[in-house]
């Protein structure tokens, strides 16, 4: 690094930045400890906690703007002290953290408000808001930590809260399975991040952001590559990117506000944050950047193709998130100043994706929890507010001018065409094709839901608009979907340039096509994709799956990624577990049965589910332990020099 990274000590009002994490965390603790005694008012405490955090975050943001050094840190206490390994429980509030805080608490507050009415008749509403607050607190710790250990602490808290919320209706086998799938797949990514932190300490002797960034220039190219790949593995798990994307669409089994919070303001943005925060590491190795960009390009196209074949309204939106996060990975991987473009798209995406997920929940609310878009149609006549607000989100996500997606996604496409040599055509072309496919499948979703003839099932007589407590957040998010992109694109990149360690990056190469031509092509493929979908689905579609070609069949089956995961990872894991049981039946089987009994296992199906979970988790722990040992031996042998 040409300039050393330094953080000033927080003082004055910024000395209370720890309240951002403490307020939602204390609220979650109160709701869980009081139990049913808080049932009548607990949801409002949950909403108030996030509202207070947003007000504080906004106040701290303006305080930060007035400082010459726009990066302040706060050390609260010594968290770990083992030999030479010392880690403070410290927080960092800088331009990058500030924009994430405002997104998490601002959009999170609207989702909390919406959930008050959406979960009104659920007996576990108080417990739901406790988990919701815990989710936000963990995400805030993740983005505010001033070292990788604090980031990891929040990272695991996000994983725990997401498991509790995805499987919130645990009485449903599909919800319990989805929660377990998300939990276990994220453990794979988490193992990569943990090992990366170990490598970081072994080579640099620290996990503090400033010390790591100042020292990365003295580290060998091989070590930088290995370290970056391990961090990337963690990022792909949390953000649902290839090859760890399979859990994210299944997470739709949780209540719809959970889907909105995961996809718009919290969990899936964590991987983008990790790579953006670690920008000095990723820009230190060209091969590493190429891998990140490749992951983004593959994932954005994969999400588009699969999303075009889905009929569940929430799963279409889930695959659209997979695709849009792919654009963000493409941006943060391009290097130079392009990482700021990814953050702009992340912030704009927070508005229109929360808008669309909550809009989907509104549709479900009025349609007796129906989720099949083939059985909707003509809802614009009955749900005017939901229709209009969903339309704003649709126009934003497809990148139509002048909605927010145009100002946030189009610059990433231009930046992709600024790579050197043939990769400009490869990644720029992928981003351009993705724009056309996004317009196609999102228009299909919009048309089949709100237009064309009604195709309702017999149990639905009178679809109705949602209550005001649900539509007011929709209206506010729709306003953001319209105007946030332009405001963010004209202010956020300059603001992020003040982030210590991330500012002053060099611009990319000259684009292989003129800027105006790329923009024109982007709008053209968007209009063509949207027009084709409108033409094909304006009169509705068949209400039952129809025979299809090879590509559509593959897309309906998630491009066989689940089958590959089962063959390559799950079955070998089961085999390994059974081999361990065979070698030491009494020890391993006794451990499994004892743990299953400890969590309330009896006989029958529940016992089998618990035993399977314990064995799967034991296998993932064993795999992670083997990776840790391998990394340690590599360091000792001098391979990572």
LOGU-449791 format. One record per residue (C-alpha): residue in three letters; z, x negated, y negated. Coordinates in pm, whole numbers, always signed. Layout:
code;z;x;y
ALA;Z;X;Y $
...
END
This chain:
code;z;x;y
UNK;+0;+0;+0 $
UNK;-89;-135;-340 $
UNK;+204;+34;-509 $
UNK;+552;+46;-363 $
UNK;+701;+388;-297 $
UNK;+1026;+462;-478 $
UNK;+1232;+778;-516 $
UNK;+1481;+844;-794 $
UNK;+1824;+985;-714 $
UNK;+1860;+1358;-775 $
UNK;+2091;+1450;-1060 $
UNK;+2176;+1748;-1275 $
UNK;+2039;+2077;-1148 $
UNK;+1824;+1899;-888 $
UNK;+2147;+1769;-735 $
UNK;+2191;+2113;-581 $
UNK;+1857;+2114;-398 $
UNK;+2050;+2133;-70 $
UNK;+2114;+2500;-149 $
UNK;+1755;+2575;-52 $
UNK;+1845;+2508;+310 $
UNK;+2208;+2617;+295 $
UNK;+2157;+2972;+163 $
UNK;+1931;+3107;+441 $
UNK;+2126;+2907;+700 $
UNK;+2459;+3057;+593 $
UNK;+2303;+3403;+582 $
UNK;+2178;+3360;+940 $
UNK;+2524;+3246;+1051 $
UNK;+2694;+3546;+887 $
UNK;+2455;+3791;+1050 $
UNK;+2500;+3636;+1393 $
UNK;+2879;+3595;+1373 $
UNK;+2955;+3940;+1233 $
UNK;+2740;+4105;+1496 $
UNK;+2714;+4482;+1487 $
UNK;+2952;+4506;+1194 $
UNK;+2661;+4390;+975 $
UNK;+2403;+4630;+1120 $
UNK;+2400;+4866;+821 $
UNK;+2346;+4604;+551 $
UNK;+2254;+4282;+729 $
UNK;+1880;+4317;+666 $
UNK;+1937;+4328;+291 $
UNK;+2147;+4012;+310 $
UNK;+1855;+3845;+486 $
UNK;+1612;+3955;+215 $
UNK;+1849;+3852;-66 $
UNK;+1899;+3505;+85 $
UNK;+1526;+3430;+83 $
UNK;+1487;+3584;-263 $
UNK;+1764;+3359;-395 $
UNK;+1601;+3056;-231 $
UNK;+1270;+3143;-400 $
UNK;+1434;+3171;-744 $
UNK;+1607;+2837;-691 $
UNK;+1285;+2679;-567 $
UNK;+1100;+2798;-875 $
UNK;+1377;+2663;-1098 $
UNK;+1372;+2325;-924 $
UNK;+992;+2319;-952 $
UNK;+1004;+2348;-1331 $
UNK;+1282;+2090;-1344 $
UNK;+1065;+1850;-1145 $
UNK;+770;+1904;-1378 $
UNK;+976;+1773;-1666 $
UNK;+1058;+1441;-1495 $
UNK;+853;+1129;-1543 $
UNK;+916;+1023;-1182 $
UNK;+836;+1343;-998 $
UNK;+1012;+1246;-676 $
UNK;+1389;+1273;-634 $
UNK;+1598;+1230;-322 $
UNK;+1952;+1324;-234 $
UNK;+2168;+1162;+34 $
UNK;+2437;+1404;+149 $
UNK;+2608;+1208;+429 $
UNK;+2539;+952;+697 $
UNK;+2391;+1141;+988 $
UNK;+2345;+864;+1248 $
UNK;+2492;+515;+1259 $
UNK;+2431;+326;+1584 $
UNK;+2397;-51;+1549 $
UNK;+2101;-119;+1321 $
UNK;+1985;+241;+1344 $
UNK;+2117;+428;+1040 $
UNK;+1991;+764;+920 $
UNK;+2122;+960;+624 $
UNK;+2116;+1337;+607 $
UNK;+1896;+1321;+301 $
UNK;+1656;+1545;+116 $
UNK;+1342;+1466;-84 $
UNK;+1207;+1698;-352 $
UNK;+866;+1588;-476 $
UNK;+535;+1761;-561 $
UNK;+434;+1800;-195 $
UNK;+772;+1940;-90 $
UNK;+784;+2165;-398 $
UNK;+460;+2350;-321 $
UNK;+570;+2404;+38 $
UNK;+908;+2535;-78 $
UNK;+740;+2790;-304 $
UNK;+506;+2900;-25 $
UNK;+780;+2932;+235 $
UNK;+1024;+3120;+15 $
UNK;+772;+3318;-195 $
UNK;+548;+3452;+81 $
UNK;+849;+3454;+313 $
UNK;+1037;+3686;+75 $
UNK;+751;+3940;+76 $
UNK;+736;+3929;+456 $
UNK;+1115;+3981;+475 $
UNK;+1087;+4279;+238 $
UNK;+807;+4430;+447 $
UNK;+1013;+4380;+765 $
UNK;+1298;+4597;+633 $
UNK;+1083;+4906;+680 $
UNK;+876;+4778;+972 $
UNK;+1190;+4712;+1180 $
UNK;+1381;+5014;+1046 $
UNK;+1409;+5187;+1383 $
UNK;+1475;+4876;+1591 $
UNK;+1831;+4846;+1720 $
UNK;+1817;+4468;+1684 $
UNK;+1712;+4461;+1318 $
UNK;+2020;+4268;+1204 $
UNK;+1967;+4007;+1475 $
UNK;+1599;+3993;+1381 $
UNK;+1682;+3906;+1021 $
UNK;+1931;+3644;+1136 $
UNK;+1654;+3471;+1332 $
UNK;+1416;+3520;+1039 $
UNK;+1657;+3343;+803 $
UNK;+1713;+3068;+1058 $
UNK;+1336;+3020;+1079 $
UNK;+1304;+2976;+703 $
UNK;+1606;+2744;+682 $
UNK;+1463;+2518;+955 $
UNK;+1122;+2508;+789 $
UNK;+1278;+2419;+454 $
UNK;+1472;+2135;+615 $
UNK;+1148;+2015;+775 $
UNK;+966;+1985;+442 $
UNK;+1267;+1866;+240 $
UNK;+1394;+1588;+470 $
UNK;+1355;+1239;+325 $
UNK;+1299;+1071;+663 $
UNK;+1131;+1143;+993 $
UNK;+1459;+1217;+1173 $
UNK;+1541;+1493;+925 $
UNK;+1185;+1621;+963 $
UNK;+1234;+1623;+1340 $
UNK;+1566;+1806;+1305 $
UNK;+1393;+2084;+1112 $
UNK;+1095;+2062;+1350 $
UNK;+1315;+2149;+1648 $
UNK;+1491;+2423;+1452 $
UNK;+1152;+2582;+1384 $
UNK;+1073;+2561;+1755 $
UNK;+1400;+2732;+1848 $
UNK;+1361;+3010;+1591 $
UNK;+1000;+3074;+1691 $
UNK;+1105;+3110;+2056 $
UNK;+1376;+3359;+1961 $
UNK;+1134;+3563;+1748 $
UNK;+825;+3554;+1971 $
UNK;+1036;+3675;+2264 $
UNK;+1245;+3906;+2043 $
UNK;+1152;+4207;+2257 $
UNK;+1251;+4012;+2567 $
UNK;+1263;+4328;+2776 $
UNK;+885;+4317;+2780 $
UNK;+760;+4065;+3039 $
UNK;+464;+3975;+2815 $
UNK;+696;+3887;+2524 $
UNK;+929;+3681;+2743 $
UNK;+632;+3493;+2889 $
UNK;+476;+3432;+2546 $
UNK;+803;+3292;+2412 $
UNK;+837;+3060;+2710 $
UNK;+474;+2946;+2676 $
UNK;+520;+2865;+2307 $
UNK;+846;+2685;+2378 $
UNK;+710;+2467;+2657 $
UNK;+376;+2382;+2494 $
UNK;+555;+2279;+2178 $
UNK;+778;+2049;+2383 $
UNK;+468;+1847;+2467 $
UNK;+389;+1794;+2100 $
UNK;+756;+1737;+2019 $
UNK;+774;+1461;+2280 $
UNK;+484;+1288;+2104 $
UNK;+656;+1313;+1766 $
UNK;+985;+1186;+1909 $
UNK;+820;+886;+2072 $
UNK;+633;+820;+1748 $
UNK;+966;+804;+1565 $
UNK;+1095;+560;+1830 $
UNK;+788;+339;+1783 $
UNK;+836;+362;+1406 $
UNK;+1191;+233;+1429 $
UNK;+1102;-33;+1686 $
UNK;+832;-180;+1462 $
UNK;+963;-113;+1111 $
UNK;+1337;-76;+1169 $
UNK;+1354;+245;+966 $
UNK;+1247;+608;+955 $
UNK;+1287;+657;+578 $
UNK;+962;+773;+419 $
UNK;+960;+516;+138 $
UNK;+1044;+224;+368 $
UNK;+791;+330;+632 $
UNK;+512;+371;+377 $
UNK;+592;+39;+209 $
UNK;+595;-142;+544 $
UNK;+298;+16;+719 $
UNK;+59;-239;+568 $
UNK;+228;-518;+765 $
UNK;+193;-341;+1101 $
UNK;-86;-427;+1343 $
UNK;-387;-198;+1375 $
UNK;-306;-108;+1739 $
UNK;+46;-2;+1652 $
UNK;-75;+207;+1358 $
UNK;-325;+378;+1588 $
UNK;-65;+453;+1856 $
UNK;+189;+571;+1599 $
UNK;-65;+798;+1431 $
UNK;-182;+947;+1762 $
UNK;+177;+1029;+1856 $
UNK;+236;+1197;+1520 $
UNK;-94;+1382;+1563 $
UNK;+17;+1508;+1905 $
UNK;+324;+1659;+1743 $
UNK;+111;+1813;+1469 $
UNK;-136;+1972;+1713 $
UNK;+148;+2134;+1904 $
UNK;+317;+2290;+1603 $
UNK;-6;+2393;+1429 $
UNK;-181;+2528;+1739 $
UNK;-468;+2279;+1734 $
UNK;-677;+2145;+2020 $
UNK;-563;+2065;+2286 $
UNK;-230;+2248;+2234 $
UNK;-364;+2570;+2081 $
UNK;-314;+2807;+2375 $
UNK;+37;+2924;+2278 $
UNK;-48;+3049;+1929 $
UNK;-252;+3366;+2012 $
UNK;+4;+3467;+2276 $
UNK;+273;+3451;+2008 $
UNK;+138;+3790;+1891 $
UNK;+380;+3951;+2138 $
UNK;+652;+3924;+1875 $
UNK;+696;+4182;+1596 $
UNK;+413;+4171;+1340 $
UNK;+629;+4025;+1056 $
UNK;+697;+3732;+1289 $
UNK;+324;+3677;+1328 $
UNK;+282;+3683;+950 $
UNK;+565;+3434;+892 $
UNK;+446;+3196;+1165 $
UNK;+81;+3203;+1059 $
UNK;+114;+3216;+680 $
UNK;+427;+3040;+559 $
UNK;+609;+2845;+826 $
UNK;+542;+2710;+1172 $
UNK;+169;+2644;+1187 $
UNK;+170;+2475;+847 $
UNK;+420;+2216;+975 $
UNK;+153;+2003;+1144 $
UNK;-57;+1994;+828 $
UNK;+252;+1894;+632 $
UNK;+332;+1614;+879 $
UNK;-15;+1459;+847 $
UNK;-22;+1505;+468 $
UNK;+323;+1349;+434 $
UNK;+217;+1064;+663 $
UNK;-107;+1008;+469 $
UNK;-37;+633;+418 $
UNK;-18;+591;+796 $
UNK;-336;+784;+872 $
UNK;-542;+621;+595 $
UNK;-444;+278;+728 $
UNK;-669;+319;+1035 $
UNK;-1026;+452;+1026 $
UNK;-1026;+538;+1397 $
UNK;-715;+746;+1349 $
UNK;-878;+939;+1067 $
UNK;-1182;+1002;+1287 $
UNK;-960;+1148;+1559 $
UNK;-786;+1383;+1314 $
UNK;-1117;+1501;+1170 $
UNK;-1255;+1553;+1521 $
UNK;-954;+1763;+1621 $
UNK;-1001;+1977;+1310 $
UNK;-1376;+2026;+1366 $
UNK;-1338;+2111;+1736 $
UNK;-1057;+2354;+1668 $
UNK;-1219;+2536;+1379 $
UNK;-1532;+2605;+1589 $
UNK;-1328;+2699;+1896 $
UNK;-1120;+2947;+1697 $
UNK;-1434;+3108;+1554 $
UNK;-1605;+3149;+1891 $
UNK;-1301;+3296;+2066 $
UNK;-1209;+3517;+1770 $
UNK;-1555;+3675;+1779 $
UNK;-1492;+3796;+2137 $
UNK;-1143;+3945;+2095 $
UNK;-1066;+4315;+2048 $
UNK;-691;+4299;+1973 $
UNK;-652;+4309;+1592 $
UNK;-363;+4061;+1593 $
UNK;-531;+3821;+1835 $
UNK;-845;+3811;+1622 $
UNK;-625;+3713;+1328 $
UNK;-441;+3460;+1545 $
UNK;-762;+3284;+1641 $
UNK;-868;+3292;+1278 $
UNK;-549;+3101;+1199 $
UNK;-632;+2845;+1465 $
UNK;-972;+2805;+1297 $
UNK;-843;+2792;+939 $
UNK;-578;+2534;+1028 $
UNK;-869;+2339;+1176 $
UNK;-1022;+2329;+827 $
UNK;-692;+2195;+697 $
UNK;-682;+1922;+963 $
UNK;-1038;+1838;+867 $
UNK;-924;+1801;+506 $
UNK;-614;+1590;+569 $
UNK;-810;+1370;+809 $
UNK;-1091;+1291;+566 $
UNK;-875;+1049;+368 $
UNK;-897;+972;-1 $
UNK;-814;+1262;-228 $
UNK;-931;+1517;+32 $
UNK;-580;+1569;+168 $
UNK;-498;+1764;-150 $
UNK;-789;+2001;-75 $
UNK;-629;+2083;+260 $
UNK;-300;+2168;+86 $
UNK;-486;+2396;-158 $
UNK;-644;+2579;+137 $
UNK;-304;+2595;+311 $
UNK;-148;+2763;+8 $
UNK;-436;+3007;-43 $
UNK;-436;+3082;+330 $
UNK;-68;+3171;+303 $
UNK;-157;+3462;+74 $
UNK;-457;+3611;+250 $
UNK;-332;+3554;+606 $
UNK;+8;+3713;+532 $
UNK;-183;+3996;+363 $
UNK;-401;+4053;+670 $
UNK;-125;+4026;+929 $
UNK;+95;+4268;+738 $
UNK;-212;+4489;+694 $
UNK;-260;+4482;+1071 $
UNK;+103;+4588;+1107 $
UNK;+39;+4874;+865 $
UNK;-258;+4985;+1076 $
UNK;-44;+4972;+1388 $
UNK;+229;+5168;+1208 $
UNK;-17;+5448;+1131 $
UNK;-194;+5436;+1468 $
UNK;+98;+5464;+1710 $
UNK;+101;+5086;+1776 $
UNK;-264;+5081;+1884 $
UNK;-413;+4728;+1855 $
UNK;-763;+4772;+2002 $
UNK;-1017;+4759;+1717 $
UNK;-1272;+4930;+1942 $
UNK;-1053;+5242;+1916 $
UNK;-1009;+5245;+1539 $
UNK;-1279;+5337;+1288 $
UNK;-1288;+5537;+963 $
UNK;-931;+5437;+867 $
UNK;-1041;+5371;+508 $
UNK;-1024;+5748;+460 $
UNK;-660;+5774;+570 $
UNK;-504;+5440;+467 $
UNK;-640;+5364;+122 $
UNK;-389;+5097;+17 $
UNK;-403;+4917;+350 $
UNK;-783;+4930;+344 $
UNK;-816;+4793;-10 $
UNK;-559;+4517;+37 $
UNK;-703;+4418;+375 $
UNK;-1046;+4405;+209 $
UNK;-914;+4150;-41 $
UNK;-788;+3934;+245 $
UNK;-1117;+3969;+433 $
UNK;-1326;+3863;+132 $
UNK;-1088;+3572;+72 $
UNK;-1090;+3436;+426 $
UNK;-1468;+3443;+459 $
UNK;-1494;+3245;+134 $
UNK;-1679;+3497;-77 $
UNK;-1703;+3413;-448 $
UNK;-1482;+3458;-653 $
UNK;-1199;+3516;-403 $
UNK;-942;+3248;-321 $
UNK;-1102;+3124;+1 $
UNK;-1415;+3018;-186 $
UNK;-1220;+2783;-412 $
UNK;-1006;+2641;-131 $
UNK;-1244;+2612;+168 $
UNK;-1572;+2521;-3 $
UNK;-1436;+2187;-140 $
UNK;-1336;+2088;+217 $
UNK;-1693;+2154;+334 $
UNK;-1824;+1939;+48 $
UNK;-1574;+1662;+133 $
UNK;-1689;+1670;+496 $
UNK;-2044;+1595;+380 $
UNK;-1907;+1294;+190 $
UNK;-1826;+1097;+505 $
UNK;-2022;+783;+575 $
UNK;-2334;+787;+793 $
UNK;-2405;+1038;+1069 $
UNK;-2049;+1172;+1069 $
UNK;-2123;+1346;+739 $
UNK;-2385;+1560;+910 $
UNK;-2167;+1616;+1218 $
UNK;-1847;+1725;+1046 $
UNK;-2013;+1881;+742 $
UNK;-2239;+2077;+974 $
UNK;-1941;+2192;+1183 $
UNK;-1760;+2312;+871 $
UNK;-2073;+2494;+755 $
UNK;-2132;+2664;+1090 $
UNK;-1764;+2759;+1098 $
UNK;-1804;+2934;+762 $
UNK;-2086;+3151;+901 $
UNK;-1897;+3233;+1221 $
UNK;-1583;+3316;+1023 $
UNK;-1778;+3564;+813 $
UNK;-1921;+3720;+1129 $
UNK;-1606;+3780;+1333 $
UNK;-1384;+3873;+1037 $
UNK;-1644;+4125;+917 $
UNK;-1658;+4264;+1271 $
UNK;-1280;+4309;+1257 $
UNK;-1290;+4476;+915 $
UNK;-1580;+4712;+993 $
UNK;-1455;+4825;+1334 $
UNK;-1108;+4890;+1192 $
UNK;-1183;+5071;+868 $
UNK;-1543;+5194;+883 $
UNK;-1784;+5369;+1117 $
UNK;-1702;+5676;+1328 $
UNK;-1346;+5733;+1441 $
UNK;-1281;+5628;+1798 $
UNK;-913;+5712;+1831 $
UNK;-733;+5789;+2153 $
UNK;-599;+6141;+2212 $
UNK;-237;+6053;+2129 $
UNK;-331;+5977;+1766 $
UNK;-380;+6289;+1556 $
UNK;-318;+6196;+1194 $
UNK;-323;+5827;+1091 $
UNK;-112;+5779;+780 $
UNK;-42;+5524;+510 $
UNK;+268;+5309;+540 $
UNK;+580;+5353;+320 $
UNK;+598;+5180;-18 $
UNK;+833;+4911;+109 $
UNK;+543;+4797;+326 $
UNK;+255;+4856;+84 $
UNK;+412;+4683;-219 $
UNK;+412;+4341;-43 $
UNK;+54;+4413;+64 $
UNK;-51;+4472;-297 $
UNK;+119;+4155;-424 $
UNK;-35;+3945;-147 $
UNK;-375;+4102;-215 $
UNK;-348;+3992;-579 $
UNK;-281;+3640;-454 $
UNK;-579;+3666;-219 $
UNK;-799;+3736;-519 $
UNK;-678;+3488;-779 $
UNK;-464;+3222;-611 $
UNK;-757;+3006;-501 $
UNK;-891;+2933;-847 $
UNK;-545;+2870;-992 $
UNK;-447;+2643;-705 $
UNK;-775;+2451;-696 $
UNK;-752;+2369;-1067 $
UNK;-386;+2262;-1068 $
UNK;-256;+2153;-728 $
UNK;-471;+1837;-673 $
UNK;-353;+1684;-1002 $
UNK;+4;+1790;-927 $
UNK;-5;+1626;-582 $
UNK;-135;+1301;-731 $
UNK;+221;+1247;-855 $
UNK;+353;+1244;-497 $
UNK;+486;+895;-425 $
UNK;+277;+727;-156 $
UNK;+3;+989;-166 $
UNK;-141;+962;-516 $
UNK;-412;+731;-638 $
UNK;-626;+761;-325 $
UNK;-988;+656;-351 $
UNK;-1261;+918;-354 $
UNK;-1499;+953;-59 $
UNK;-1862;+845;-39 $
UNK;-2138;+1027;-218 $
UNK;-2231;+1345;-32 $
UNK;-2550;+1339;+176 $
UNK;-2646;+1667;+7 $
UNK;-2607;+1773;-354 $
UNK;-2287;+1960;-433 $
UNK;-2476;+2268;-555 $
UNK;-2685;+2273;-238 $
UNK;-2378;+2260;-10 $
UNK;-2219;+2542;-207 $
UNK;-2538;+2747;-189 $
UNK;-2569;+2690;+187 $
UNK;-2203;+2783;+235 $
UNK;-2247;+3112;+51 $
UNK;-2575;+3178;+231 $
UNK;-2433;+3140;+582 $
UNK;-2133;+3350;+477 $
UNK;-2356;+3634;+357 $
UNK;-2575;+3610;+667 $
UNK;-2275;+3613;+903 $
UNK;-2111;+3906;+727 $
UNK;-2439;+4097;+699 $
UNK;-2519;+4053;+1069 $
UNK;-2175;+4178;+1172 $
UNK;-2199;+4478;+939 $
UNK;-2542;+4567;+1080 $
UNK;-2427;+4536;+1443 $
UNK;-2095;+4720;+1414 $
UNK;-2140;+4969;+1128 $
UNK;-2171;+5252;+1382 $
UNK;-1883;+5134;+1600 $
UNK;-1894;+4972;+1941 $
UNK;-1830;+5058;+2305 $
UNK;-1466;+5137;+2379 $
UNK;-1473;+4947;+2710 $
UNK;-1574;+4585;+2777 $
UNK;-1943;+4549;+2847 $
UNK;-2124;+4291;+3064 $
UNK;-2197;+3986;+2854 $
UNK;-2366;+3649;+2866 $
UNK;-2212;+3317;+2959 $
UNK;-2091;+3228;+2608 $
UNK;-1927;+3566;+2537 $
UNK;-1761;+3569;+2879 $
UNK;-1627;+3218;+2819 $
UNK;-1499;+3320;+2473 $
UNK;-1324;+3625;+2620 $
UNK;-1146;+3383;+2854 $
UNK;-1047;+3149;+2571 $
UNK;-1322;+2902;+2666 $
UNK;-1129;+2849;+2990 $
UNK;-866;+2640;+2813 $
UNK;-583;+2823;+2992 $
UNK;-751;+2754;+3327 $
UNK;-782;+2386;+3239 $
UNK;-417;+2366;+3133 $
UNK;-313;+2530;+3458 $
UNK;-522;+2294;+3671 $
UNK;-445;+1972;+3486 $
UNK;-85;+2022;+3373 $
UNK;+91;+2323;+3525 $
UNK;+0;+2273;+3892 $
UNK;+76;+1898;+3891 $
UNK;+408;+1980;+3722 $
UNK;+489;+2234;+3991 $
UNK;+388;+1982;+4257 $
UNK;+612;+1717;+4099 $
UNK;+906;+1956;+4089 $
UNK;+858;+2057;+4452 $
UNK;+833;+1693;+4548 $
UNK;+1165;+1626;+4379 $
UNK;+1318;+1922;+4562 $
UNK;+1182;+1789;+4890 $
UNK;+1322;+1440;+4825 $
UNK;+1664;+1562;+4723 $
UNK;+1687;+1929;+4805 $
UNK;+2058;+1963;+4759 $
UNK;+2074;+1786;+4421 $
UNK;+1772;+1929;+4240 $
UNK;+1782;+2275;+4395 $
UNK;+2153;+2296;+4335 $
UNK;+2100;+2202;+3970 $
UNK;+1827;+2463;+3932 $
UNK;+2027;+2737;+4100 $
UNK;+2338;+2646;+3906 $
UNK;+2157;+2658;+3571 $
UNK;+1989;+2986;+3663 $
UNK;+2327;+3133;+3755 $
UNK;+2480;+2999;+3433 $
UNK;+2235;+3197;+3222 $
UNK;+2313;+3515;+3411 $
UNK;+2071;+3492;+3700 $
UNK;+2115;+3729;+3988 $
UNK;+1867;+3805;+4255 $
UNK;+1510;+3927;+4239 $
UNK;+1252;+3892;+3966 $
UNK;+1488;+3787;+3683 $
UNK;+1628;+3504;+3897 $
UNK;+1276;+3383;+3978 $
UNK;+1178;+3388;+3609 $
UNK;+1488;+3192;+3511 $
UNK;+1444;+2942;+3792 $
UNK;+1078;+2894;+3699 $
UNK;+1174;+2836;+3336 $
UNK;+1439;+2580;+3425 $
UNK;+1202;+2396;+3659 $
UNK;+921;+2395;+3402 $
UNK;+1157;+2271;+3133 $
UNK;+1300;+2007;+3368 $
UNK;+947;+1886;+3438 $
UNK;+869;+1860;+3065 $
UNK;+1192;+1665;+3008 $
UNK;+1108;+1430;+3292 $
UNK;+756;+1377;+3157 $
UNK;+895;+1304;+2811 $
UNK;+1148;+1059;+2956 $
UNK;+871;+872;+3138 $
UNK;+672;+850;+2814 $
UNK;+978;+715;+2631 $
UNK;+1028;+447;+2899 $
UNK;+657;+355;+2884 $
UNK;+670;+322;+2504 $
UNK;+985;+107;+2527 $
UNK;+828;-124;+2783 $
UNK;+513;-150;+2571 $
UNK;+719;-256;+2270 $
UNK;+915;-509;+2474 $
UNK;+597;-652;+2624 $
UNK;+445;-696;+2280 $
UNK;+153;-459;+2338 $
UNK;+228;-275;+2016 $
UNK;+213;-572;+1784 $
END
